[in-house]
């Protein structure tokens, strides 16, 4: 069942209404992570939560090493604050790395090939201040006998990123260059250095930030989001639970929801501003940050947003805490236009507001 009140509260918690963060590094860090396989979309998601809302600030943060992408959990690439990548990866991604190793034989890759690729990357990348584009790194691997076609290069790169050797760093105009973590990430950010190697306080840190930026949300939402064991999460809740308000918020939920103190007042202070229309990137945390997306749309509408439920998300039009349609950017540079497919007639006033929103959207490409 859709729940507009939960949707409105989550829009405020995520900063999409108030844009409370001074810059993209603060916005991404507050969120803990933003799903990042659609890089321009992830950049837009970061910008949409900042005071200025500009894409240039996001690019500057990438170039300064403040935000990066890696594979910290679920075998999925995320945009993160640079200071958070190593310890979250060490905390969360052991299962994903094991699963990746099991797939290696089906790709005709050997452990020796992966180790050779690691040796090349760690030997070559430090000689380049801004790293190398992925294609150039893949070419070096091919020359050394590590195949990169048919998804094999992506597999090797994801594995080396997941293990903490590499990450995606500065913007090169169309993508992020690959860099080594020792050259690009802040010192002292491993699990051992941040939390003395102890898992429970690290889980508590992640849980606290997730609930503050995503709540009202449940512990099961966080377990799905991270793939951490629910038993470990409940233990961590004992360290941070007194920092949150707890209830059901709106429609009854099988699990208690938790949210940051003052969120109810923030939502009330927003008034009608919380209902203003938004154009969201395809993988925005408002859609992907929870185990159940049907608070924001019906099953039939979800099938339109995610055709075939195949993991490829359309861009959501949001109004009143609900997804009311999907949108696209059409045309060539200099002649871009907004194309909207509403789930119902959106009306003239809402359509005009969406046009104005589109004109301000932080696109990574002209």
N, C-alpha and C positions, 0 to 999 in steps of 0.2 A: 504494500500500500504506500503510495506517495505521501510525503510528510513535509509540506512547505515550511513549517516552523523549524524542523530540523535543518532543512536546506538553508533557510535564512541564517540560522545560528552558525552553521558551518561556513557560510560565505564571510561572516564577520570574523570568526575565529581564524580563518585562513588569510585575512587581510585583503580580500578582494573588494570589499566595500570601503574600508577606511584607509587602505594603503599605508600602514603605520611604520614601515621600515625605511630607514634612511637610504639604503642601497641594496643591491641584489645579494651581496654576500650575507647581509643581515637577514634578508627575506628567506634565502635558501637555508641558512643555518637555523632559523627559527622553525622552519618546516621539517628539519632534519634531513630530508632528501626530497627531490622532485623527479619523477620518472622521466628518463631522458633519451629514449630511442628516437624520438622526433626532436632533434636538437633545436631547430628554429622554434618549435613549439615550447620546449622547455625554457628557452631564453625568454620567450614571450611571457610564460607563466611567472618567471622571476620578476620581470619588469612590471607586470600588472599588480604586484604586491608592494611596490616601492612608491615613495612619495612623488618622484618625478615621472616614473613609469616609462623611462626611455630605454631603447635598446642599446644606445651607445654606452650607457653605464654598465650594462651587462657585459658587453664586449670588453670594456676597460677592466672589469673585474676578472674576466678570463685572462686577459693579457698580463695582469698584475699577479696572477697566481692565487687570487682570492677564492675563485670557484672553479671546480674541475668536474669531470665525469669519471665514474668508475663503476665497478660491479660489486657493491657492498652486500647485496642480499637478493635472493630469489633468482640469481643468474641473470638479473636485469640491470641495464645501465641506468644510473641515476646521476642527476646534477646535484652537487653537494658543495658545502663550504670545504675548502682545502684542508682545514684543520680537523675535519671529521672523517675523511675518507679511510685512512688506514685503520683506525681503531674499530670503526663500524664493520669494515670488511673482515677483520680478524675475529670479530664477535659473531657475525651472522652468516658468512658465506661458505663454511666448511662443507655443508651438504651439497650446495650447488657445484662446488669444485669436484667433489667425489662423483657426482652425476656426469659432469663434463668429461672426466677421465674415462668413464665407462663408455662414452660415445666415441672416443678417439679412434678405436679400431675400425668402426664403421665409416670413418672419414679417410681411412688409409694413412693415418698419422701414427707415428711412433713416439715414445717418450724421448728418444734421442733427437728426433726432429724438433720437438718442443724445446728441449734444452739447448739445441743449437741456435734456435731463434732467440731464446733468452740471452745467450752469450753475445749474439750480434747486436741486439737492441741495447744491452747494457754497455757494450763497447763503443757503439757509434753515436747514440743519442746525446750523451754528455758533451760531445764535440759541437753540438748545434744548440745555441743558446735558447732557441724557441722550439727545439725538437724537430720532428719531421712529419709531413703529411703521411697518412696511413698508406697511401699508394706507394710512396717512396720506400717506406719500411718493408712493405710486402715484396717489393722488387729485390731488395737486399736478401730477404729470406729465400726467395725463389733461386737466386744465384747460388745460395749456399746449400740448396737441396731440400729446403722445407717448402712443400707446395702450399699455395695460398688460394687456388681456384676452388670453386664449388663450396664456398663457406669455410674452407680450411684455414685461411688466413685469419678470418674473423674469430674462429674457434681458438687459435693459438693466442691471438691478441687478447681476447677476453680472459683467457686463462692467466696470462701474465699480468694483466691488470687486476684480476681477482686475487691473485697471490700477493699483490702489493709491490710488484716491481715497476710497473708502468701505470700511467693514467693519461687521460685526455686533458690537455692544457690550453695553450693560447689559441686564439681564433686566427684562422688563415684566410678568411674571406668567404669560405663555404663550409668549413668544418673546423674541428679542433685538431691541432697537431698532437702527436704522441710524444710524451716526455717520460723520463724516469722519475719515480717518486722522490728519490734522493736529491735530484736537482730542482724539483718543482714544489714539493710539499713542505710545509713548515716542519722544523725539527721538533722532536718530542711529542709526536702525535700518534704513536703506536698504542696498542692496548696496554702493553707493559708500562709505557711511560706515562700515559694518562691516568690509568686506574690500577697501577701495580699488578697488572695482569689479572685482576679480579673481574669476573664476569658480572656479578650481581650489581655493583654500582654502575657499570657501563650500561646494562640493560635498563636500570632505573633512569639514567640520563636520557637514553633514547625514548623511553616510555613517557617521561615527563614532557619532553619537547613535542612528541607526537600528540599527546592529549591537549597540550596548550594551544597547538596550531591546528588541530583537526577536530577537537571535541565540539559538540557532544559526540563521543565515540566510546566504544567498548574495548575491553581487554582483548576480546576475540578479534576485533578490527585490527588491533596492533599485532596480534599473533599472525594473522593472515598477511599483513603488510610486510612483516619482517621474516616470517617463517621461523621465529624463535619458539621454543617449547612453551606451552601455556603454563606449565608448572613453574618454569623459571620466571615468566612474566608476573605471575601472581606473587611470587616471592619478592620481586622488585617493586610491585605495587605497595608492599608493606613499607617501603622506604619513601615513597612519594605520594601515597594516597591522601595524606592529610593536606596536601597542597591543592586539592581539587574539590569541586562540588560534584555531587552524585545524585542521579535520579533517572527518570525515563525520558524526559523532555519530549513533549508532544505525544504521539501515539505510543501505546504500550510496546515495550521491547522485551524480548526474552532475557536480555542481559542489561544490567545497569549501564547507563551512559555516564561519562565523566567529562567535565569541562572546566576551564580555568575560572577562578573566581572573578566576578565582575562581568562575565560575558553577557549575562541577562541584562545588566544595565547598559552595556555597550550596544546591544541589539536595540534596546528601547531608544537610546540616544540617536541611533541612526535614522529612526522614523521611516519615512517613505524611501529614503536613499537606498535602503537595503533591497528594494524592489526594482531599482533601475536596471535596465537590460545590460547584459554582459556578453561579449564574444570571447569564448575560452578556446585555447589551443586543444588539440585532440587528446592529449594525455595529461590534462591538468589534474592536480591532486583533488580538486572538488569532485571529480568523477572517479578517479582511480585510487583514492585514499582510503577506501572502505570496502569491507567484504561484500556488502550489499549496496548496489547502486540504485535500488528501486525506491529510495526515499525521494529521488529527484525526477523519476519518470516511471511510466508504466512498462510492463514487459514488452508490449508492442512497440512502444517508443524506443526502448533499449535495443530492440532488433534493428531499428533504423540507424541508431547511433553506432552500433557495432554489428554490421551485417554478417550473418553467419556465426556470430559470437567467436570470431577468429582472432581476436586480440588486436585488430586494427580499428582504432577509434576515430569517428568523425569529430568535427569541431562542434562544440555545443553552444547553442544560444540559450542563455539563462535569463529568466525573469521571475521575480517573486519567489526565489528559492527553488525554482523548478526548471528543468530543461524543456524548452518549448519548441525547439527545432534544431536544425544543423545548418552550418554555413560553409561557404567556400570563398576563396579569393580567386577571381578569374581575370583574364586579360594579360597583357604584356606590361613590362616596366613602363611607368609613366601613364598607363591607361588601365590601371587596376580597378576592379569593381567588386562589389559585394553581391553574392548570390545566396539567398536564404531559402531553405525549405522548412516552413513551419509545420508543426504537427497539427495545427489548426490555423485559421485565419488570424494573423497577428495584428491586423488593423493598421491604419495609416500612421497614427501617433507612434506606436512602437517601431514601425518600420523606419520612420524618420530618425528616431533615436538611435537605432542600430546603424544607420548610415553615418551618423555623427561619431559613433563609437568606432566604427571601422576606419574612419579617417584618422583617428588617434592611435590605432592599434600599433604596438611595437613589433613590426615585422623585421626579421633579420636580413631580408633581401629586398631590394627596391621593387 
